[in-house]
Amino acid sequence: MSKLVRDKIPDIIRARGGRPITRIADNTEYLARLIEKLAEEAAEVRDADDSHRAEELADTLEVVYAIADAIGVSRDELERVRKAKAAERGRFAQRIIWLGNEEIGQ
């Protein structure tokens, strides 16, 4: 088993008497592992109960920030892109569920 973990996890394991075995990922593997971690964290958000959902969202946001950093995008730039997209396409505030399109007469 191998997985990307937060920076302090090996220290936490040591403090609990464990002996973690670790290595450092290269840039290509790091980005791939972050993308895997994003899917993992998204599933945890989906599966969390309401009392833990904010914690899982925070984990997801940390992974998003790490991916942005890995691809050379600052948090400010990411926020600029988010705002531009929201201005162009909207947000999710209105809770709209799209059901498809009506067929246009032929």
Backbone as a printed PyTorch tensor [residue, N CA C, xyz], in Angstrom:
tensor([[[  0.8460,  -1.1820,   0.0000],
         [  0.0000,   0.0000,   0.0000],
         [  0.8850,   1.2360,   0.0000]],

        [[  0.5690,   2.1540,  -0.8450],
         [  1.2730,   3.4340,  -0.8330],
         [  0.2760,   4.5130,  -1.1920]],

        [[  0.4100,   5.6520,  -0.5360],
         [ -0.4830,   6.7620,  -0.8490],
         [  0.1710,   8.0560,  -0.4210]],

        [[ -0.2290,   9.1170,  -1.0670],
         [  0.2290,  10.4490,  -0.7180],
         [ -0.4140,  10.8490,   0.6000]],

        [[  0.4140,  11.3420,   1.5340],
         [ -0.1030,  11.7740,   2.8360],
         [  0.3700,  13.1890,   3.1240]],

        [[ -0.3030,  13.8290,   4.0650],
         [  0.0900,  15.1680,   4.5030],
         [  1.5020,  15.1320,   5.1030]],

        [[  2.1690,  16.2690,   5.0570],
         [  3.5760,  16.3720,   5.4360],
         [  3.8960,  15.9020,   6.8540]],

        [[  2.9970,  16.0920,   7.7760],
         [  3.2850,  15.7630,   9.1750],
         [  2.8940,  14.3430,   9.5710]],

        [[  2.3100,  13.5890,   8.6660],
         [  1.8580,  12.2350,   8.9970],
         [  3.0020,  11.3280,   9.4530]],

        [[  4.1650,  11.3200,   8.7870],
         [  5.2420,  10.4710,   9.3060],
         [  5.6440,  10.8300,  10.7410]],

        [[  5.6830,  12.1170,  11.0680],
         [  6.0040,  12.5350,  12.4370],
         [  4.9420,  12.0740,  13.4270]],

        [[  3.6880,  12.1390,  13.0230],
         [  2.6000,  11.6900,  13.8860],
         [  2.7180,  10.1810,  14.1380]],

        [[  3.0320,   9.4330,  13.0920],
         [  3.2120,   7.9870,  13.2430],
         [  4.3670,   7.6900,  14.1970]],

        [[  5.4900,   8.4170,  14.0250],
         [  6.6420,   8.2270,  14.9240],
         [  6.2780,   8.5500,  16.3700]],

        [[  5.5330,   9.6270,  16.5800],
         [  5.1370,  10.0380,  17.9330],
         [  4.2740,   8.9740,  18.6020]],

        [[  3.6070,   8.1750,  17.7910],
         [  2.7590,   7.1010,  18.3280],
         [  3.5070,   5.7730,  18.4240]],

        [[  4.8290,   5.8260,  18.1820],
         [  5.6420,   4.6290,  18.3170],
         [  5.8380,   3.8270,  17.0490]],

        [[  5.2970,   4.3060,  15.9320],
         [  5.4510,   3.6020,  14.6660],
         [  6.7420,   3.9690,  13.9610]],

        [[  7.0580,   3.2170,  12.9240],
         [  8.2500,   3.4780,  12.1120],
         [  7.8360,   3.5420,  10.6480]],

        [[  7.4300,   4.7290,  10.1970],
         [  6.9230,   4.8450,   8.8230],
         [  8.0280,   4.6380,   7.7900]],

        [[  7.6640,   4.0320,   6.6960],
         [  8.5490,   3.8800,   5.5460],
         [  8.0170,   4.8460,   4.4920]],

        [[  8.8540,   5.7690,   4.0450],
         [  8.4100,   6.7930,   3.1000],
         [  9.4160,   6.9750,   1.9780]],

        [[  9.0000,   7.6500,   0.9530],
         [  9.8680,   8.1240,  -0.1250],
         [  9.2510,   9.3960,  -0.6650]],

        [[ 10.0190,  10.1190,  -1.4550],
         [  9.5460,  11.3800,  -2.0330],
         [  9.1990,  11.1560,  -3.5050]],

        [[  8.0110,  11.5900,  -3.9020],
         [  7.5580,  11.4540,  -5.2900],
         [  8.2430,  12.4870,  -6.1730]],

        [[  8.4920,  12.1120,  -7.4270],
         [  8.9620,  13.1110,  -8.3910],
         [  7.7580,  13.9330,  -8.8450]],

        [[  7.9920,  14.9520,  -9.6430],
         [  6.9150,  15.8750, -10.0400],
         [  5.7580,  15.1830, -10.7450]],

        [[  6.0810,  14.2500, -11.6410],
         [  5.0380,  13.5600, -12.4070],
         [  4.1820,  12.6930, -11.4980]],

        [[  4.8320,  11.9130, -10.6440],
         [  4.0840,  11.0600,  -9.7300],
         [  3.2870,  11.9040,  -8.7290]],

        [[  3.8950,  12.9850,  -8.2510],
         [  3.2370,  13.8490,  -7.2800],
         [  1.9080,  14.3650,  -7.8260]],

        [[  1.9110,  14.8740,  -9.0540],
         [  0.6740,  15.3820,  -9.6460],
         [ -0.3450,  14.2600,  -9.8180]],

        [[  0.1020,  13.0980, -10.2770],
         [ -0.8100,  11.9600, -10.4440],
         [ -1.4090,  11.5450,  -9.0990]],

        [[ -0.5820,  11.5070,  -8.0540],
         [ -1.0680,  11.1230,  -6.7220],
         [ -2.0180,  12.1780,  -6.1570]],

        [[ -1.7580,  13.4540,  -6.4400],
         [ -2.6780,  14.5040,  -5.9990],
         [ -4.0440,  14.3490,  -6.6560]],

        [[ -4.0500,  14.0210,  -7.9290],
         [ -5.3150,  13.8390,  -8.6360],
         [ -6.0680,  12.6320,  -8.0760]],

        [[ -5.3470,  11.5560,  -7.7560],
         [ -5.9750,  10.4140,  -7.0780],
         [ -6.5440,  10.8450,  -5.7270]],

        [[ -5.7550,  11.6310,  -4.9950],
         [ -6.1750,  12.0950,  -3.6680],
         [ -7.4270,  12.9640,  -3.7850]],

        [[ -7.5250,  13.7680,  -4.8360],
         [ -8.7090,  14.6040,  -5.0340],
         [ -9.9590,  13.7340,  -5.1690]],

        [[ -9.8670,  12.6640,  -5.9360],
         [-11.0060,  11.7500,  -6.0790],
         [-11.3360,  11.1000,  -4.7320]],

        [[-10.3210,  10.7100,  -3.9890],
         [-10.5230,  10.1120,  -2.6620],
         [-11.2250,  11.0950,  -1.7220]],

        [[-10.7380,  12.3210,  -1.7050],
         [-11.3280,  13.3260,  -0.8110],
         [-12.7470,  13.6710,  -1.2340]],

        [[-13.0040,  13.7350,  -2.5340],
         [-14.3660,  14.0140,  -3.0070],
         [-15.3180,  12.9060,  -2.5560]],

        [[-14.8700,  11.6660,  -2.6160],
         [-15.6980,  10.5520,  -2.1490],
         [-15.9510,  10.6730,  -0.6490]],

        [[-14.9570,  11.1260,   0.0980],
         [-15.1400,  11.3020,   1.5410],
         [-16.1380,  12.4210,   1.8390]],

        [[-16.1290,  13.4720,   1.0340],
         [-17.1400,  14.5320,   1.1860],
         [-18.5230,  13.9390,   0.9290]],

        [[-18.6390,  13.1880,  -0.1390],
         [-19.9230,  12.5680,  -0.4970],
         [-20.4370,  11.6720,   0.6290]],

        [[-19.5530,  10.9010,   1.2260],
         [-19.9610,   9.8940,   2.2000],
         [-20.0460,  10.4100,   3.6340]],

        [[-19.5440,  11.6050,   3.9010],
         [-19.5160,  12.1360,   5.2720],
         [-20.9130,  12.5270,   5.7390]],

        [[-21.1120,  12.4170,   7.0500],
         [-22.3430,  12.9580,   7.6060],
         [-22.1520,  14.4660,   7.7840]],

        [[-23.2300,  15.1620,   8.0480],
         [-23.1850,  16.6240,   8.1160],
         [-22.1740,  17.1480,   9.1350]],

        [[-21.9650,  16.4250,  10.2150],
         [-21.0480,  16.9120,  11.2510],
         [-19.5760,  16.8130,  10.8390]],

        [[-19.2730,  16.0360,   9.7870],
         [-17.8810,  15.8800,   9.3370],
         [-17.6320,  16.4420,   7.9400]],

        [[-18.6720,  16.9130,   7.2870],
         [-18.5340,  17.3500,   5.9000],
         [-17.5910,  18.5500,   5.7470]],

        [[-17.6240,  19.5020,   6.6750],
         [-16.7340,  20.6700,   6.5740],
         [-15.2660,  20.2370,   6.6460]],

        [[-14.9720,  19.2830,   7.5090],
         [-13.6040,  18.7700,   7.6200],
         [-13.1640,  18.1150,   6.3170]],

        [[-14.0410,  17.3460,   5.7140],
         [-13.7160,  16.6890,   4.4470],
         [-13.5800,  17.7120,   3.3200]],

        [[-14.4130,  18.7460,   3.3270],
         [-14.2660,  19.8160,   2.3340],
         [-12.9290,  20.5310,   2.4920]],

        [[-12.5060,  20.7520,   3.7350],
         [-11.2080,  21.3880,   3.9800],
         [-10.0740,  20.5250,   3.4270]],

        [[-10.1680,  19.2080,   3.6030],
         [ -9.1590,  18.3090,   3.0360],
         [ -9.1430,  18.4150,   1.5160]],

        [[-10.3240,  18.4640,   0.9280],
         [-10.4320,  18.5820,  -0.5330],
         [ -9.8170,  19.8920,  -1.0140]],

        [[-10.1000,  20.9630,  -0.3090],
         [ -9.5500,  22.2670,  -0.6800],
         [ -8.0220,  22.2560,  -0.5840]],

        [[ -7.4810,  21.6030,   0.4230],
         [ -6.0190,  21.5020,   0.5660],
         [ -5.4140,  20.7900,  -0.6380]],

        [[ -6.0750,  19.7460,  -1.1040],
         [ -5.5910,  19.0230,  -2.2870],
         [ -5.7040,  19.9040,  -3.5320]],

        [[ -6.7960,  20.6340,  -3.6700],
         [ -6.9610,  21.5430,  -4.8170],
         [ -5.8420,  22.5760,  -4.8290]],

        [[ -5.5380,  23.1470,  -3.6750],
         [ -4.4480,  24.1220,  -3.5940],
         [ -3.1090,  23.4840,  -3.9540]],

        [[ -2.8810,  22.2670,  -3.5230],
         [ -1.6260,  21.5810,  -3.8430],
         [ -1.5140,  21.3040,  -5.3410]],

        [[ -2.6180,  20.9050,  -5.9670],
         [ -2.6110,  20.6830,  -7.4230],
         [ -2.3310,  21.9870,  -8.1450]],

        [[ -2.9940,  23.0600,  -7.7350],
         [ -2.7590,  24.3630,  -8.3650],
         [ -1.2930,  24.7450,  -8.2490]],

        [[ -0.7270,  24.5830,  -7.0700],
         [  0.6830,  24.8960,  -6.8620],
         [  1.5730,  24.0370,  -7.7510]],

        [[  1.2450,  22.7530,  -7.8580],
         [  2.0530,  21.8260,  -8.6590],
         [  2.0380,  22.1790, -10.1420]],

        [[  0.9580,  22.7920, -10.6090],
         [  0.8820,  23.1690, -12.0300],
         [  1.2110,  24.6370, -12.2530]],

        [[  1.6630,  25.3090, -11.1960],
         [  2.1190,  26.6860, -11.3360],
         [  1.0160,  27.7280, -11.2890]],

        [[ -0.0960,  27.4050, -10.6470],
         [ -1.2060,  28.3440, -10.5440],
         [ -1.3210,  28.7860,  -9.0850]],

        [[ -1.2470,  30.0730,  -8.8490],
         [ -1.3560,  30.5840,  -7.4860],
         [ -2.8040,  30.5240,  -7.0040]],

        [[ -2.9900,  30.6490,  -5.7170],
         [ -4.3480,  30.6910,  -5.1670],
         [ -5.1010,  31.9020,  -5.7060]],

        [[ -4.4040,  33.0140,  -5.8590],
         [ -5.0440,  34.2140,  -6.4110],
         [ -5.5060,  33.9820,  -7.8450]],

        [[ -4.6670,  33.3330,  -8.6480],
         [ -5.0310,  33.0440, -10.0330],
         [ -6.1930,  32.0560, -10.0760]],

        [[ -6.1460,  31.0480,  -9.2310],
         [ -7.2310,  30.0800,  -9.1600],
         [ -8.5470,  30.7780,  -8.8140]],

        [[ -8.4900,  31.6910,  -7.8670],
         [ -9.6910,  32.4340,  -7.4720],
         [-10.1600,  33.3460,  -8.6070]],

        [[ -9.2370,  33.9390,  -9.3490],
         [ -9.6070,  34.7730, -10.4900],
         [-10.3340,  33.9300, -11.5320]],

        [[ -9.8010,  32.7410, -11.8240],
         [-10.4390,  31.8490, -12.8030],
         [-11.8130,  31.4180, -12.3080]],

        [[-11.9190,  31.0960, -11.0160],
         [-13.2040,  30.6950, -10.4400],
         [-14.2460,  31.7980, -10.5870]],

        [[-13.8350,  33.0290, -10.2500],
         [-14.7590,  34.1660, -10.3460],
         [-15.1750,  34.4220, -11.7850]],

        [[-14.2400,  34.3340, -12.7100],
         [-14.5560,  34.5550, -14.1200],
         [-15.5440,  33.5110, -14.6170]],

        [[-15.3160,  32.2650, -14.2260],
         [-16.2190,  31.2050, -14.6350],
         [-17.6030,  31.3900, -14.0160]],

        [[-17.6490,  31.8070, -12.7710],
         [-18.9280,  32.0650, -12.1050],
         [-19.6700,  33.2020, -12.7920]],

        [[-18.9300,  34.2370, -13.2090],
         [-19.5610,  35.3620, -13.8920],
         [-20.1070,  34.9330, -15.2530]],

        [[-19.3900,  34.0720, -15.9410],
         [-19.7830,  33.6400, -17.2830],
         [-20.8890,  32.5830, -17.2610]],

        [[-20.7620,  31.6000, -16.3700],
         [-21.6590,  30.4440, -16.3910],
         [-22.5540,  30.3280, -15.1640]],

        [[-22.3060,  31.1850, -14.1800],
         [-23.0900,  31.1320, -12.9520],
         [-22.4220,  30.2660, -11.9030]],

        [[-23.1010,  30.1690, -10.7830],
         [-22.6140,  29.3490,  -9.6780],
         [-23.5370,  28.1370,  -9.5540]],

        [[-23.7680,  27.6890,  -8.3640],
         [-24.7150,  26.5960,  -8.1290],
         [-25.7610,  27.0030,  -7.1000]],

        [[-25.8890,  28.2950,  -6.8530],
         [-26.7480,  28.8190,  -5.7930],
         [-28.2300,  28.5890,  -6.0330]],

        [[-28.6430,  28.5180,  -7.2880],
         [-30.0760,  28.3860,  -7.5860],
         [-30.5560,  26.9360,  -7.5920]],

        [[-29.6530,  26.0020,  -7.3820],
         [-29.9990,  24.5790,  -7.2340],
         [-30.6850,  23.9920,  -8.4640]],

        [[-30.3370,  24.4540,  -9.6370],
         [-30.9760,  24.0290, -10.8830],
         [-30.5210,  22.6090, -11.2500]],

        [[-31.5000,  21.7540, -11.5330],
         [-31.2330,  20.4060, -12.0260],
         [-31.6560,  20.3720, -13.4830]],

        [[-30.7160,  20.1270, -14.3790],
         [-31.0140,  20.0790, -15.8210],
         [-31.5400,  18.6970, -16.1550]],

        [[-32.6450,  18.6570, -16.8790],
         [-33.2980,  17.4000, -17.2520],
         [-33.1350,  17.0660, -18.7270]],

        [[-32.4150,  17.8620, -19.4480],
         [-32.2540,  17.6320, -20.8770],
         [-32.9160,  18.7550, -21.6570]],

        [[-33.0660,  18.5890, -22.9480],
         [-33.6540,  19.5910, -23.8280],
         [-34.9020,  19.0220, -24.5040]],

        [[-35.8700,  19.8910, -24.7520],
         [-37.0270,  19.4820, -25.5310],
         [-36.5910,  19.3480, -26.9850]],

        [[-37.1740,  18.3910, -27.6420],
         [-36.8650,  18.2270, -29.0580],
         [-37.5650,  19.3320, -29.8440]],

        [[-36.8580,  19.9030, -30.7660],
         [-37.4060,  20.9580, -31.6110],
         [-38.0400,  20.3060, -32.8290]],

        [[-39.2620,  20.7420, -33.1750],
         [-39.9860,  20.1690, -34.3330],
         [-39.1290,  20.1550, -35.5740]],

        [[-39.3500,  19.1390, -36.3700],
         [-38.5320,  18.9600, -37.5680],
         [-39.1550,  19.4970, -38.7930]]])
